[in-house]
């Protein structure tokens, strides 16, 4: 039973990794890493988010940086593909949880 479950999980992972959306995420992420301006904004957002969580301040700055980030077409495209990949993972996760619940109960 465990071997069958392991095999099924590996097949699902393979299907996700072979999907166009996953491949595009990997490709776009690598391209984004080479864009210094984009990466600088992402790093600034991370720092401002930390401060915002701790203090509740700098919401306007955070919104401004996120607006700049969303002006990069490569980032927007990456996020669209990432959302689809996450939906696939969530769907599989839901089915797996239902399967485990049936086994346990």
Secondary structure as UniProt FT lines:
FT   HELIX           2..18
FT   HELIX           20..33
FT   HELIX           36..55
FT   HELIX           59..69
FT   TURN            70..71
FT   HELIX           73..104
//
